[in-house]
């Protein structure tokens, strides 16, 4: 019997990961909540931005602990092989940041032009800006390391890479299924986001571009006044929505809009063309 016949398959590793992941990360988040004085029994309690940051920081620690254990003892690889190699990746990171900024800026000004949203005021708070940057960096690192670095990587070892991308994108969408103001349209948008964030990984096996794009997408979305996946966080620009609809995204934010769908499809096509040409 050769190694591939007795080695745990990629999709089996993902199934093995589910319960330990939610258990360990849940414990870390409970510890984080207790540290900042958040009552976890009250699901409707409001959190401050610094409380959310610290709880997510504990979640990051729990995620890395579980994934380190699985990579070392189940996959028998080094943690860096999830996609954290840094050689010649600065350019991709910068491009990821720029793409998110361009999409959100165009989205904002198009909605202003269409009179779907109305500028209200500037609300600059340096402390909240740093907290938002830190929070969305953590969110991007956690979700990309888990969904692309581990899940997509292992699915690619079991299935055709495009099927693996579709499955991981479905999981990415479903992970946000309990977010406020979610609906089927938003879930589809998040599925496309999973395709967008995971596509480059098929070619590079590297996480820095999707981490940068994920960070930039969330950060500039909130700084320009949109909710992020249904969640209201600090914004530099504040605006009013004329009427919630699928053009402006309503309470879910930009990700609940047709503009988000169009922007993601265009970017997915662009990324696909770029890497296929580079490959050839």
Order of alpha helices (4+ residues) and beta strands (2+ residues): alpha-alpha-alpha-alpha-beta-alpha-alpha-alpha-alpha-alpha-beta-alpha
